[in-house]
């Protein structure tokens, strides 16, 4: 049975550290969205600090292609 899509957000920066998300100038935390399918295969990485609104749209587009 396929698992439902999940959203992972780490508290205290743990996930950010585990995935090696860089910070800019040591002040601004990086913003990276990873899309991982039900077989735990990394399908897409979107990295953009300046366009946070695009993260959701890109992730939904990739999820749609995975589910089709």
PDB file of N, CA, C, O and CB in Angstrom:
ATOM      1  N   UNK A   1       0.838  -1.179   0.000  1.00  0.00           N
ATOM      2  CA  UNK A   1       0.000   0.000   0.000  1.00  0.00           C
ATOM      3  C   UNK A   1       0.887   1.246   0.000  1.00  0.00           C
ATOM      4  O   UNK A   1       1.830   1.342   0.785  1.00  0.00           O
ATOM      5  CB  UNK A   1      -0.955  -0.004   1.218  1.00  0.00           C
ATOM      6  N   UNK A   2       0.585   2.182  -0.867  1.00  0.00           N
ATOM      7  CA  UNK A   2       1.383   3.405  -0.981  1.00  0.00           C
ATOM      8  C   UNK A   2       1.157   4.307   0.222  1.00  0.00           C
ATOM      9  O   UNK A   2       0.047   4.412   0.746  1.00  0.00           O
ATOM     10  CB  UNK A   2       1.041   4.157  -2.277  1.00  0.00           C
ATOM     11  N   UNK A   3       2.213   4.942   0.638  1.00  0.00           N
ATOM     12  CA  UNK A   3       2.115   5.899   1.738  1.00  0.00           C
ATOM     13  C   UNK A   3       1.628   7.236   1.206  1.00  0.00           C
ATOM     14  O   UNK A   3       1.865   7.585   0.049  1.00  0.00           O
ATOM     15  CB  UNK A   3       3.476   6.062   2.456  1.00  0.00           C
ATOM     16  N   UNK A   4       0.956   7.965   2.051  1.00  0.00           N
ATOM     17  CA  UNK A   4       0.498   9.311   1.690  1.00  0.00           C
ATOM     18  C   UNK A   4       1.694  10.261   1.715  1.00  0.00           C
ATOM     19  O   UNK A   4       2.645  10.038   2.465  1.00  0.00           O
ATOM     20  CB  UNK A   4      -0.629   9.806   2.663  1.00  0.00           C
ATOM     21  N   UNK A   5       1.654  11.320   0.900  1.00  0.00           N
ATOM     22  CA  UNK A   5       2.725  12.322   0.947  1.00  0.00           C
ATOM     23  C   UNK A   5       2.859  12.901   2.349  1.00  0.00           C
ATOM     24  O   UNK A   5       1.877  13.037   3.079  1.00  0.00           O
ATOM     25  CB  UNK A   5       2.457  13.449  -0.068  1.00  0.00           C
ATOM     26  N   UNK A   6       4.091  13.239   2.708  1.00  0.00           N
ATOM     27  CA  UNK A   6       4.365  13.786   4.030  1.00  0.00           C
ATOM     28  C   UNK A   6       5.167  15.066   3.891  1.00  0.00           C
ATOM     29  O   UNK A   6       5.901  15.259   2.922  1.00  0.00           O
ATOM     30  CB  UNK A   6       5.119  12.764   4.908  1.00  0.00           C
ATOM     31  N   UNK A   7       5.014  15.918   4.858  1.00  0.00           N
ATOM     32  CA  UNK A   7       5.811  17.132   4.936  1.00  0.00           C
ATOM     33  C   UNK A   7       6.673  17.022   6.175  1.00  0.00           C
ATOM     34  O   UNK A   7       6.170  16.782   7.273  1.00  0.00           O
ATOM     35  CB  UNK A   7       4.916  18.417   4.971  1.00  0.00           C
ATOM     36  N   UNK A   8       7.957  17.196   6.000  1.00  0.00           N
ATOM     37  CA  UNK A   8       8.899  17.079   7.108  1.00  0.00           C
ATOM     38  C   UNK A   8       9.481  18.447   7.408  1.00  0.00           C
ATOM     39  O   UNK A   8       9.990  19.134   6.523  1.00  0.00           O
ATOM     40  CB  UNK A   8      10.023  16.063   6.785  1.00  0.00           C
ATOM     41  N   UNK A   9       9.398  18.819   8.647  1.00  0.00           N
ATOM     42  CA  UNK A   9       9.987  20.083   9.088  1.00  0.00           C
ATOM     43  C   UNK A   9      10.715  19.794  10.387  1.00  0.00           C
ATOM     44  O   UNK A   9      10.131  19.269  11.334  1.00  0.00           O
ATOM     45  CB  UNK A   9       8.898  21.215   9.271  1.00  0.00           C
ATOM     46  N   UNK A  10      11.968  20.134  10.425  1.00  0.00           N
ATOM     47  CA  UNK A  10      12.763  19.844  11.607  1.00  0.00           C
ATOM     48  C   UNK A  10      12.731  20.959  12.626  1.00  0.00           C
ATOM     49  O   UNK A  10      12.805  22.139  12.283  1.00  0.00           O
ATOM     50  CB  UNK A  10      14.172  19.569  11.217  1.00  0.00           C
ATOM     51  N   UNK A  11      12.620  20.572  13.880  1.00  0.00           N
ATOM     52  CA  UNK A  11      12.691  21.554  14.962  1.00  0.00           C
ATOM     53  C   UNK A  11      14.146  21.734  15.376  1.00  0.00           C
ATOM     54  O   UNK A  11      14.918  20.777  15.429  1.00  0.00           O
ATOM     55  CB  UNK A  11      11.821  21.115  16.177  1.00  0.00           C
ATOM     56  N   UNK A  12      14.493  22.957  15.661  1.00  0.00           N
ATOM     57  CA  UNK A  12      15.842  23.237  16.139  1.00  0.00           C
ATOM     58  C   UNK A  12      16.930  23.064  15.095  1.00  0.00           C
ATOM     59  O   UNK A  12      18.110  22.996  15.441  1.00  0.00           O
ATOM     60  CB  UNK A  12      16.143  22.366  17.288  1.00  0.00           C
ATOM     61  N   UNK A  13      16.557  22.992  13.829  1.00  0.00           N
ATOM     62  CA  UNK A  13      17.554  22.907  12.764  1.00  0.00           C
ATOM     63  C   UNK A  13      18.119  21.515  12.530  1.00  0.00           C
ATOM     64  O   UNK A  13      19.069  21.371  11.761  1.00  0.00           O
ATOM     65  CB  UNK A  13      18.667  23.825  13.065  1.00  0.00           C
ATOM     66  N   UNK A  14      17.563  20.472  13.171  1.00  0.00           N
ATOM     67  CA  UNK A  14      18.115  19.131  13.022  1.00  0.00           C
ATOM     68  C   UNK A  14      18.063  18.638  11.575  1.00  0.00           C
ATOM     69  O   UNK A  14      19.068  18.154  11.054  1.00  0.00           O
ATOM     70  CB  UNK A  14      17.368  18.164  13.919  1.00  0.00           C
ATOM     71  N   UNK A  15      16.918  18.753  10.926  1.00  0.00           N
ATOM     72  CA  UNK A  15      16.802  18.278   9.543  1.00  0.00           C
ATOM     73  C   UNK A  15      17.703  19.098   8.632  1.00  0.00           C
ATOM     74  O   UNK A  15      18.349  18.556   7.735  1.00  0.00           O
ATOM     75  CB  UNK A  15      15.337  18.352   9.055  1.00  0.00           C
ATOM     76  N   UNK A  16      17.744  20.389   8.862  1.00  0.00           N
ATOM     77  CA  UNK A  16      18.621  21.269   8.076  1.00  0.00           C
ATOM     78  C   UNK A  16      20.067  20.796   8.173  1.00  0.00           C
ATOM     79  O   UNK A  16      20.774  20.737   7.167  1.00  0.00           O
ATOM     80  CB  UNK A  16      18.503  22.736   8.560  1.00  0.00           C
ATOM     81  N   UNK A  17      20.502  20.463   9.378  1.00  0.00           N
ATOM     82  CA  UNK A  17      21.875  19.983   9.574  1.00  0.00           C
ATOM     83  C   UNK A  17      22.072  18.609   8.940  1.00  0.00           C
ATOM     84  O   UNK A  17      23.085  18.357   8.289  1.00  0.00           O
ATOM     85  CB  UNK A  17      22.214  19.924  11.072  1.00  0.00           C
ATOM     86  N   UNK A  18      21.085  17.713   9.138  1.00  0.00           N
ATOM     87  CA  UNK A  18      21.192  16.359   8.582  1.00  0.00           C
ATOM     88  C   UNK A  18      21.330  16.369   7.060  1.00  0.00           C
ATOM     89  O   UNK A  18      22.047  15.542   6.497  1.00  0.00           O
ATOM     90  CB  UNK A  18      19.974  15.534   8.981  1.00  0.00           C
ATOM     91  N   UNK A  19      20.648  17.296   6.397  1.00  0.00           N
ATOM     92  CA  UNK A  19      20.685  17.374   4.934  1.00  0.00           C
ATOM     93  C   UNK A  19      21.754  18.343   4.425  1.00  0.00           C
ATOM     94  O   UNK A  19      21.929  18.488   3.215  1.00  0.00           O
ATOM     95  CB  UNK A  19      19.324  17.794   4.406  1.00  0.00           C
ATOM     96  N   UNK A  20      22.458  18.998   5.322  1.00  0.00           N
ATOM     97  CA  UNK A  20      23.546  19.873   4.914  1.00  0.00           C
ATOM     98  C   UNK A  20      23.097  21.146   4.216  1.00  0.00           C
ATOM     99  O   UNK A  20      23.784  21.642   3.324  1.00  0.00           O
ATOM    100  CB  UNK A  20      24.460  19.133   4.025  1.00  0.00           C
ATOM    101  N   UNK A  21      21.942  21.679   4.618  1.00  0.00           N
ATOM    102  CA  UNK A  21      21.447  22.914   4.011  1.00  0.00           C
ATOM    103  C   UNK A  21      22.324  24.074   4.482  1.00  0.00           C
ATOM    104  O   UNK A  21      22.438  24.322   5.682  1.00  0.00           O
ATOM    105  CB  UNK A  21      19.942  23.163   4.377  1.00  0.00           C
ATOM    106  N   UNK A  22      22.941  24.779   3.539  1.00  0.00           N
ATOM    107  CA  UNK A  22      23.858  25.856   3.924  1.00  0.00           C
ATOM    108  C   UNK A  22      23.116  27.114   4.377  1.00  0.00           C
ATOM    109  O   UNK A  22      21.945  27.325   4.064  1.00  0.00           O
ATOM    110  CB  UNK A  22      24.776  26.197   2.760  1.00  0.00           C
ATOM    111  N   UNK A  23      23.844  27.930   5.120  1.00  0.00           N
ATOM    112  CA  UNK A  23      23.334  29.259   5.449  1.00  0.00           C
ATOM    113  C   UNK A  23      24.160  30.255   4.653  1.00  0.00           C
ATOM    114  O   UNK A  23      25.289  29.969   4.254  1.00  0.00           O
ATOM    115  CB  UNK A  23      23.406  29.554   7.003  1.00  0.00           C
ATOM    116  N   UNK A  24      23.592  31.409   4.430  1.00  0.00           N
ATOM    117  CA  UNK A  24      24.307  32.442   3.687  1.00  0.00           C
ATOM    118  C   UNK A  24      24.906  33.443   4.664  1.00  0.00           C
ATOM    119  O   UNK A  24      24.206  34.009   5.503  1.00  0.00           O
ATOM    120  CB  UNK A  24      23.368  33.154   2.679  1.00  0.00           C
ATOM    121  N   UNK A  25      26.177  33.645   4.544  1.00  0.00           N
ATOM    122  CA  UNK A  25      26.898  34.593   5.389  1.00  0.00           C
ATOM    123  C   UNK A  25      26.762  34.254   6.874  1.00  0.00           C
ATOM    124  O   UNK A  25      27.010  35.103   7.730  1.00  0.00           O
ATOM    125  CB  UNK A  25      26.392  36.006   5.134  1.00  0.00           C
ATOM    126  N   UNK A  26      26.369  33.014   7.181  1.00  0.00           N
ATOM    127  CA  UNK A  26      26.213  32.602   8.566  1.00  0.00           C
ATOM    128  C   UNK A  26      24.994  33.173   9.254  1.00  0.00           C
ATOM    129  O   UNK A  26      24.769  32.899  10.433  1.00  0.00           O
ATOM    130  CB  UNK A  26      27.410  32.982   9.326  1.00  0.00           C
ATOM    131  N   UNK A  27      24.192  33.970   8.539  1.00  0.00           N
ATOM    132  CA  UNK A  27      23.031  34.617   9.141  1.00  0.00           C
ATOM    133  C   UNK A  27      21.717  34.105   8.581  1.00  0.00           C
ATOM    134  O   UNK A  27      20.824  33.717   9.334  1.00  0.00           O
ATOM    135  CB  UNK A  27      23.113  36.101   8.944  1.00  0.00           C
ATOM    136  N   UNK A  28      21.600  34.102   7.272  1.00  0.00           N
ATOM    137  CA  UNK A  28      20.353  33.686   6.630  1.00  0.00           C
ATOM    138  C   UNK A  28      20.341  32.176   6.452  1.00  0.00           C
ATOM    139  O   UNK A  28      21.232  31.610   5.819  1.00  0.00           O
ATOM    140  CB  UNK A  28      20.173  34.392   5.267  1.00  0.00           C
ATOM    141  N   UNK A  29      19.332  31.530   7.012  1.00  0.00           N
ATOM    142  CA  UNK A  29      19.217  30.097   6.850  1.00  0.00           C
ATOM    143  C   UNK A  29      18.774  29.789   5.431  1.00  0.00           C
ATOM    144  O   UNK A  29      17.908  30.471   4.883  1.00  0.00           O
ATOM    145  CB  UNK A  29      18.236  29.503   7.876  1.00  0.00           C
ATOM    146  N   UNK A  30      19.361  28.770   4.840  1.00  0.00           N
ATOM    147  CA  UNK A  30      18.982  28.362   3.499  1.00  0.00           C
ATOM    148  C   UNK A  30      17.567  27.806   3.491  1.00  0.00           C
ATOM    149  O   UNK A  30      17.065  27.330   4.508  1.00  0.00           O
ATOM    150  CB  UNK A  30      19.964  27.327   2.955  1.00  0.00           C
ATOM    151  N   UNK A  31      16.940  27.874   2.334  1.00  0.00           N
ATOM    152  CA  UNK A  31      15.604  27.310   2.160  1.00  0.00           C
ATOM    153  C   UNK A  31      15.693  26.312   1.020  1.00  0.00           C
ATOM    154  O   UNK A  31      15.925  26.678  -0.132  1.00  0.00           O
ATOM    155  CB  UNK A  31      14.523  28.426   1.872  1.00  0.00           C
ATOM    156  N   UNK A  32      15.505  25.042   1.365  1.00  0.00           N
ATOM    157  CA  UNK A  32      15.595  23.971   0.388  1.00  0.00           C
ATOM    158  C   UNK A  32      14.397  23.054   0.574  1.00  0.00           C
ATOM    159  O   UNK A  32      14.038  22.706   1.698  1.00  0.00           O
ATOM    160  CB  UNK A  32      16.933  23.186   0.528  1.00  0.00           C
ATOM    161  N   UNK A  33      13.784  22.668  -0.534  1.00  0.00           N
ATOM    162  CA  UNK A  33      12.680  21.716  -0.519  1.00  0.00           C
ATOM    163  C   UNK A  33      13.145  20.459  -1.236  1.00  0.00           C
ATOM    164  O   UNK A  33      13.645  20.521  -2.359  1.00  0.00           O
ATOM    165  CB  UNK A  33      11.394  22.311  -1.188  1.00  0.00           C
ATOM    166  N   UNK A  34      12.977  19.317  -0.578  1.00  0.00           N
ATOM    167  CA  UNK A  34      13.306  18.022  -1.155  1.00  0.00           C
ATOM    168  C   UNK A  34      12.004  17.274  -1.386  1.00  0.00           C
ATOM    169  O   UNK A  34      11.142  17.246  -0.508  1.00  0.00           O
ATOM    170  CB  UNK A  34      14.275  17.208  -0.232  1.00  0.00           C
ATOM    171  N   UNK A  35      11.851  16.668  -2.554  1.00  0.00           N
ATOM    172  CA  UNK A  35      10.703  15.805  -2.830  1.00  0.00           C
ATOM    173  C   UNK A  35      11.249  14.377  -2.877  1.00  0.00           C
ATOM    174  O   UNK A  35      12.086  14.039  -3.714  1.00  0.00           O
ATOM    175  CB  UNK A  35       9.962  16.206  -4.191  1.00  0.00           C
ATOM    176  N   UNK A  36      10.751  13.553  -1.955  1.00  0.00           N
ATOM    177  CA  UNK A  36      11.196  12.167  -1.824  1.00  0.00           C
ATOM    178  C   UNK A  36       9.980  11.278  -2.042  1.00  0.00           C
ATOM    179  O   UNK A  36       8.952  11.461  -1.391  1.00  0.00           O
ATOM    180  CB  UNK A  36      11.862  11.897  -0.420  1.00  0.00           C
ATOM    181  N   UNK A  37      10.091  10.319  -2.951  1.00  0.00           N
ATOM    182  CA  UNK A  37       8.927   9.490  -3.277  1.00  0.00           C
ATOM    183  C   UNK A  37       8.719   8.378  -2.249  1.00  0.00           C
ATOM    184  O   UNK A  37       9.454   8.283  -1.266  1.00  0.00           O
ATOM    185  CB  UNK A  37       9.085   8.884  -4.672  1.00  0.00           C
ATOM    186  N   UNK A  38       7.708   7.538  -2.487  1.00  0.00           N
ATOM    187  CA  UNK A  38       7.350   6.480  -1.542  1.00  0.00           C
ATOM    188  C   UNK A  38       8.408   5.389  -1.415  1.00  0.00           C
ATOM    189  O   UNK A  38       8.397   4.624  -0.451  1.00  0.00           O
ATOM    190  CB  UNK A  38       6.051   5.860  -1.954  1.00  0.00           C
ATOM    191  N   UNK A  39       9.322   5.313  -2.380  1.00  0.00           N
ATOM    192  CA  UNK A  39      10.426   4.351  -2.295  1.00  0.00           C
ATOM    193  C   UNK A  39      11.674   5.007  -1.708  1.00  0.00           C
ATOM    194  O   UNK A  39      12.769   4.450  -1.779  1.00  0.00           O
ATOM    195  CB  UNK A  39      10.739   3.766  -3.685  1.00  0.00           C
ATOM    196  N   UNK A  40      11.497   6.202  -1.126  1.00  0.00           N
ATOM    197  CA  UNK A  40      12.586   6.976  -0.516  1.00  0.00           C
ATOM    198  C   UNK A  40      13.638   7.417  -1.528  1.00  0.00           C
ATOM    199  O   UNK A  40      14.803   7.607  -1.179  1.00  0.00           O
ATOM    200  CB  UNK A  40      13.249   6.162   0.574  1.00  0.00           C
ATOM    201  N   UNK A  41      13.222   7.577  -2.783  1.00  0.00           N
ATOM    202  CA  UNK A  41      14.099   8.071  -3.836  1.00  0.00           C
ATOM    203  C   UNK A  41      13.953   9.586  -3.923  1.00  0.00           C
ATOM    204  O   UNK A  41      12.842  10.100  -4.045  1.00  0.00           O
ATOM    205  CB  UNK A  41      13.771   7.400  -5.203  1.00  0.00           C
ATOM    206  N   UNK A  42      15.058  10.288  -3.862  1.00  0.00           N
ATOM    207  CA  UNK A  42      15.047  11.747  -3.980  1.00  0.00           C
ATOM    208  C   UNK A  42      14.690  12.105  -5.417  1.00  0.00           C
ATOM    209  O   UNK A  42      15.433  11.779  -6.342  1.00  0.00           O
ATOM    210  CB  UNK A  42      16.431  12.367  -3.571  1.00  0.00           C
ATOM    211  N   UNK A  43      13.560  12.772  -5.605  1.00  0.00           N
ATOM    212  CA  UNK A  43      13.065  13.077  -6.949  1.00  0.00           C
ATOM    213  C   UNK A  43      13.345  14.513  -7.382  1.00  0.00           C
ATOM    214  O   UNK A  43      13.416  14.797  -8.578  1.00  0.00           O
ATOM    215  CB  UNK A  43      11.584  12.817  -7.014  1.00  0.00           C
ATOM    216  N   UNK A  44      13.504  15.419  -6.420  1.00  0.00           N
ATOM    217  CA  UNK A  44      13.706  16.820  -6.802  1.00  0.00           C
ATOM    218  C   UNK A  44      14.261  17.600  -5.617  1.00  0.00           C
ATOM    219  O   UNK A  44      13.912  17.344  -4.465  1.00  0.00           O
ATOM    220  CB  UNK A  44      12.380  17.456  -7.297  1.00  0.00           C
ATOM    221  N   UNK A  45      15.131  18.556  -5.925  1.00  0.00           N
ATOM    222  CA  UNK A  45      15.644  19.507  -4.929  1.00  0.00           C
ATOM    223  C   UNK A  45      15.394  20.896  -5.478  1.00  0.00           C
ATOM    224  O   UNK A  45      15.755  21.199  -6.615  1.00  0.00           O
ATOM    225  CB  UNK A  45      17.181  19.277  -4.622  1.00  0.00           C
ATOM    226  N   UNK A  46      14.777  21.737  -4.671  1.00  0.00           N
ATOM    227  CA  UNK A  46      14.562  23.132  -5.053  1.00  0.00           C
ATOM    228  C   UNK A  46      15.199  23.996  -3.982  1.00  0.00           C
ATOM    229  O   UNK A  46      14.849  23.899  -2.806  1.00  0.00           O
ATOM    230  CB  UNK A  46      13.033  23.465  -5.222  1.00  0.00           C
ATOM    231  N   UNK A  47      16.136  24.842  -4.389  1.00  0.00           N
ATOM    232  CA  UNK A  47      16.902  25.666  -3.460  1.00  0.00           C
ATOM    233  C   UNK A  47      16.744  27.128  -3.862  1.00  0.00           C
ATOM    234  O   UNK A  47      17.268  27.552  -4.892  1.00  0.00           O
ATOM    235  CB  UNK A  47      18.406  25.250  -3.443  1.00  0.00           C
ATOM    236  N   UNK A  48      16.025  27.893  -3.053  1.00  0.00           N
ATOM    237  CA  UNK A  48      15.849  29.312  -3.344  1.00  0.00           C
ATOM    238  C   UNK A  48      15.477  30.068  -2.082  1.00  0.00           C
ATOM    239  O   UNK A  48      14.397  29.873  -1.523  1.00  0.00           O
ATOM    240  CB  UNK A  48      14.779  29.516  -4.422  1.00  0.00           C
ATOM    241  N   UNK A  49      16.357  30.912  -1.648  1.00  0.00           N
ATOM    242  CA  UNK A  49      16.082  31.770  -0.500  1.00  0.00           C
ATOM    243  C   UNK A  49      15.225  32.960  -0.911  1.00  0.00           C
ATOM    244  O   UNK A  49      14.420  33.455  -0.122  1.00  0.00           O
ATOM    245  CB  UNK A  49      17.391  32.252   0.136  1.00  0.00           C
ATOM    246  N   UNK A  50      15.399  33.414  -2.141  1.00  0.00           N
ATOM    247  CA  UNK A  50      14.737  34.642  -2.587  1.00  0.00           C
ATOM    248  C   UNK A  50      13.307  34.435  -3.097  1.00  0.00           C
ATOM    249  O   UNK A  50      12.559  35.404  -3.235  1.00  0.00           O
ATOM    250  CB  UNK A  50      15.553  35.275  -3.668  1.00  0.00           C
ATOM    251  N   UNK A  51      12.924  33.203  -3.375  1.00  0.00           N
ATOM    252  CA  UNK A  51      11.585  32.936  -3.922  1.00  0.00           C
ATOM    253  C   UNK A  51      10.889  31.832  -3.123  1.00  0.00           C
ATOM    254  O   UNK A  51      10.618  30.761  -3.665  1.00  0.00           O
ATOM    255  CB  UNK A  51      11.677  32.535  -5.417  1.00  0.00           C
ATOM    256  N   UNK A  52      10.599  32.075  -1.858  1.00  0.00           N
ATOM    257  CA  UNK A  52       9.999  31.018  -1.024  1.00  0.00           C
ATOM    258  C   UNK A  52       8.636  30.560  -1.525  1.00  0.00           C
ATOM    259  O   UNK A  52       8.244  29.422  -1.269  1.00  0.00           O
ATOM    260  CB  UNK A  52       9.863  31.502   0.399  1.00  0.00           C
ATOM    261  N   UNK A  53       7.907  31.416  -2.229  1.00  0.00           N
ATOM    262  CA  UNK A  53       6.580  31.045  -2.723  1.00  0.00           C
ATOM    263  C   UNK A  53       6.658  29.961  -3.797  1.00  0.00           C
ATOM    264  O   UNK A  53       5.666  29.276  -4.047  1.00  0.00           O
ATOM    265  CB  UNK A  53       5.864  32.272  -3.278  1.00  0.00           C
ATOM    266  N   UNK A  54       7.789  29.796  -4.420  1.00  0.00           N
ATOM    267  CA  UNK A  54       7.939  28.798  -5.487  1.00  0.00           C
ATOM    268  C   UNK A  54       8.125  27.379  -4.952  1.00  0.00           C
ATOM    269  O   UNK A  54       7.880  26.409  -5.670  1.00  0.00           O
ATOM    270  CB  UNK A  54       9.117  29.162  -6.365  1.00  0.00           C
ATOM    271  N   UNK A  55       8.553  27.254  -3.708  1.00  0.00           N
ATOM    272  CA  UNK A  55       8.827  25.925  -3.150  1.00  0.00           C
ATOM    273  C   UNK A  55       7.596  25.029  -3.213  1.00  0.00           C
ATOM    274  O   UNK A  55       7.680  23.895  -3.687  1.00  0.00           O
ATOM    275  CB  UNK A  55       9.307  26.045  -1.701  1.00  0.00           C
ATOM    276  N   UNK A  56       6.472  25.517  -2.748  1.00  0.00           N
ATOM    277  CA  UNK A  56       5.238  24.729  -2.746  1.00  0.00           C
ATOM    278  C   UNK A  56       4.771  24.386  -4.140  1.00  0.00           C
ATOM    279  O   UNK A  56       4.380  23.250  -4.409  1.00  0.00           O
ATOM    280  CB  UNK A  56       4.149  25.470  -2.024  1.00  0.00           C
ATOM    281  N   UNK A  57       4.811  25.366  -5.034  1.00  0.00           N
ATOM    282  CA  UNK A  57       4.367  25.122  -6.413  1.00  0.00           C
ATOM    283  C   UNK A  57       5.232  24.064  -7.093  1.00  0.00           C
ATOM    284  O   UNK A  57       4.719  23.161  -7.754  1.00  0.00           O
ATOM    285  CB  UNK A  57       4.401  26.427  -7.226  1.00  0.00           C
ATOM    286  N   UNK A  58       6.549  24.184  -6.924  1.00  0.00           N
ATOM    287  CA  UNK A  58       7.456  23.214  -7.548  1.00  0.00           C
ATOM    288  C   UNK A  58       7.236  21.821  -6.963  1.00  0.00           C
ATOM    289  O   UNK A  58       7.201  20.835  -7.700  1.00  0.00           O
ATOM    290  CB  UNK A  58       8.927  23.645  -7.357  1.00  0.00           C
ATOM    291  N   UNK A  59       7.089  21.739  -5.649  1.00  0.00           N
ATOM    292  CA  UNK A  59       6.885  20.441  -5.011  1.00  0.00           C
ATOM    293  C   UNK A  59       5.591  19.800  -5.496  1.00  0.00           C
ATOM    294  O   UNK A  59       5.566  18.604  -5.786  1.00  0.00           O
ATOM    295  CB  UNK A  59       6.863  20.589  -3.484  1.00  0.00           C
ATOM    296  N   UNK A  60       4.515  20.581  -5.587  1.00  0.00           N
ATOM    297  CA  UNK A  60       3.241  20.039  -6.066  1.00  0.00           C
ATOM    298  C   UNK A  60       3.340  19.559  -7.512  1.00  0.00           C
ATOM    299  O   UNK A  60       2.760  18.534  -7.868  1.00  0.00           O
ATOM    300  CB  UNK A  60       2.142  21.092  -5.944  1.00  0.00           C
ATOM    301  N   UNK A  61       4.072  20.297  -8.341  1.00  0.00           N
ATOM    302  CA  UNK A  61       4.258  19.881  -9.734  1.00  0.00           C
ATOM    303  C   UNK A  61       4.979  18.538  -9.806  1.00  0.00           C
ATOM    304  O   UNK A  61       4.578  17.653 -10.562  1.00  0.00           O
ATOM    305  CB  UNK A  61       5.047  20.949 -10.513  1.00  0.00           C
ATOM    306  N   UNK A  62       6.029  18.392  -9.029  1.00  0.00           N
ATOM    307  CA  UNK A  62       6.794  17.142  -9.022  1.00  0.00           C
ATOM    308  C   UNK A  62       5.939  16.002  -8.461  1.00  0.00           C
ATOM    309  O   UNK A  62       5.943  14.901  -9.013  1.00  0.00           O
ATOM    310  CB  UNK A  62       8.096  17.302  -8.189  1.00  0.00           C
ATOM    311  N   UNK A  63       5.210  16.250  -7.379  1.00  0.00           N
ATOM    312  CA  UNK A  63       4.342  15.218  -6.805  1.00  0.00           C
ATOM    313  C   UNK A  63       3.299  14.744  -7.808  1.00  0.00           C
ATOM    314  O   UNK A  63       2.979  13.557  -7.868  1.00  0.00           O
ATOM    315  CB  UNK A  63       3.650  15.746  -5.550  1.00  0.00           C
ATOM    316  N   UNK A  64       2.773  15.677  -8.593  1.00  0.00           N
ATOM    317  CA  UNK A  64       1.774  15.305  -9.605  1.00  0.00           C
ATOM    318  C   UNK A  64       2.390  14.367 -10.647  1.00  0.00           C
ATOM    319  O   UNK A  64       1.755  13.396 -11.057  1.00  0.00           O
ATOM    320  CB  UNK A  64       1.201  16.571 -10.297  1.00  0.00           C
ATOM    321  N   UNK A  65       3.615  14.649 -11.073  1.00  0.00           N
ATOM    322  CA  UNK A  65       4.253  13.788 -12.069  1.00  0.00           C
ATOM    323  C   UNK A  65       4.553  12.409 -11.481  1.00  0.00           C
ATOM    324  O   UNK A  65       4.485  11.405 -12.190  1.00  0.00           O
ATOM    325  CB  UNK A  65       5.548  14.437 -12.592  1.00  0.00           C
ATOM    326  N   UNK A  66       4.881  12.355 -10.209  1.00  0.00           N
ATOM    327  CA  UNK A  66       5.164  11.069  -9.556  1.00  0.00           C
ATOM    328  C   UNK A  66       3.891  10.238  -9.486  1.00  0.00           C
ATOM    329  O   UNK A  66       3.931   9.024  -9.690  1.00  0.00           O
ATOM    330  CB  UNK A  66       5.750  11.285  -8.131  1.00  0.00           C
ATOM    331  N   UNK A  67       2.761  10.880  -9.198  1.00  0.00           N
ATOM    332  CA  UNK A  67       1.496  10.172  -9.011  1.00  0.00           C
ATOM    333  C   UNK A  67       0.805   9.821 -10.319  1.00  0.00           C
ATOM    334  O   UNK A  67      -0.120   9.009 -10.323  1.00  0.00           O
ATOM    335  CB  UNK A  67       0.573  10.998  -8.171  1.00  0.00           C
ATOM    336  N   UNK A  68       1.230  10.411 -11.426  1.00  0.00           N
ATOM    337  CA  UNK A  68       0.581  10.125 -12.733  1.00  0.00           C
ATOM    338  C   UNK A  68       1.083   8.834 -13.323  1.00  0.00           C
ATOM    339  O   UNK A  68       0.651   8.441 -14.406  1.00  0.00           O
ATOM    340  CB  UNK A  68       0.826  11.267 -13.729  1.00  0.00           C
TER     341      UNK A  68
END
